[in-house]
Amino acid sequence: MTLRTKIMGIVNMTPDSFSDGSHYNDLQRALARCIQFKEEGADYLDIGGESTRPGHEEISQDEELSRILPLIKKLSAMDMPELSIDSQKAWVMERALDAGGDVLNDIWGFQKDSAMAKVAASFQVPSILMHNQDGTHYDEDIILSMKRFFTQSIELALRAGLKEELIILDPGIGFGKNFEQNWIVLQRISELKELGFPLLLGTSRKGFLGEISGEKVAVNRDHATLATSIHAVQHGVEILRVHNVHNTRQGILVTERLLYG
């Protein structure tokens, strides 16, 4: 059965990811993970070479590219789901897309690296613009603040020449938000649909889920993740970015059957 909701499998080519650091940063293990995700029904593979967990340290663009490029080249020569490139560096993104990447995923929504929007426009690829900020203080209603951020990101994208239909918005759960703010955003996520763009949600195994479930180990938070994924689908989210593709697909199959018959 074909799902309306798209599923993006997370492939971290990093030694220090909060959820699966060092598990898949070896090329062969990462490749096996990608094949597994394809078999489980993933629509996208999100490949990242730099951890963005709380407290992470940025790495050089050369090191980041060296982590992801061999995998991208391998996958682009195979019959695989679309390859999403998760990077906040335009130089890395440009070379990754040129090597076979299909989707741009920027955790700063074109507002950190000024060249990122130009890269997106040059390749005319679907581009995920995530909400982010330094710190968790908001001078106004958080959803209103997020809408202002997204409006600026969208303007940067369009001004650079990216086609409007290629823009995807990500509320950035866990980025520039404390645990309580994450819950508020999830509860009000349908308000972000008012901007008129597809939404991607990434809650997978994040700390705020462990706070309520009591699960301190990230890999044990898949059931909690699925609950947020079902909620998201019920409120119009189009893409789910997850570590557990199989469980997500099973849950969304049932959710969509109930919603759409």
PyMOL commands that set and color helices and strands:
alter all, ss='L'
color gray80, all
select helices_A, chain A and resi 27-40+61-76+90-98+116-123+142-160+164-166+179-187+189-195+207-213+218-234+245-260
alter helices_A, ss='H'
color red, helices_A
select strands_A, chain A and resi 6-12+44-48+82-86+103-106+127-130+167-170+200-201+239-242
alter strands_A, ss='S'
color yellow, strands_A
deselect
rebuild
show_as cartoon
